[in-house]
Amino acid sequence: MAKKDNRFKKVYSQGMGTIEIWVDKETGVNYLHRANGYAGGLTVLLDREGKPVITAVKDEE
């Protein structure tokens, strides 16, 4: 199976790259990434109803 490159796309960044939103280009699911020094975390971004935020997936740009 061929390896897919660039599955994730950064769509938002705040500060010096400490808060970012990444979109999985295959599923449209949004992820929130937070980094501080040598620590960091990644989680699914949720809407106010607790459902994952999903961006419409376009064919390769």
N, C-alpha and C positions, 0 to 999 in steps of 0.2 A: 504494500500500500504506500502510495506517495505521501510524503510529509507536506502538510499545508503550512505555509508561512503566513505570519501576520494575522492570526485568528482574532486577536484582540486589538481594539482601536481606542486610544485615549481620546475622550471627547470633552474633558473638563479638567482643569488644574487650578488650584488655589494655593497661594503662597509659593514657597520655593519647592514645589513638587510634593508638599506634605499631604495634600488632600487631592485625590484624583478620582475621576469616574472613568471606568473602562467598559466597553461594550463588546460582548462576544458576537462576532460577525456571523456566526452560524445560527445562534439561537435568539439573538437580540437582547439577551439578559444583561442588565447593567450591574456593575460591581463597584463598590466604594472601597478605595484603597487609602489608608492613612498611615503615614510614616512619621516617626519622631526619633531622630538619632539613629541608633542601631535597632530600634524596635519598629514593628509595623503590623498591620492587620488588613485583612481583605474579607468583605462580606457582601452578600447580595443586597442591592439597594431596594428598599421597600417603599411602597406608596402609603398613604395614610390609612388604607384598609388592611395593610399587612401583606399585600400581594407584591410579587417581584415587579420592578419597573422593566418593561420590555420596549425596546426601540424597534421600529419596523426595519427589517433586514432588506437591504437593496442588493442587487447583483453587484459583483465586483466593480468598484468605482474606477 
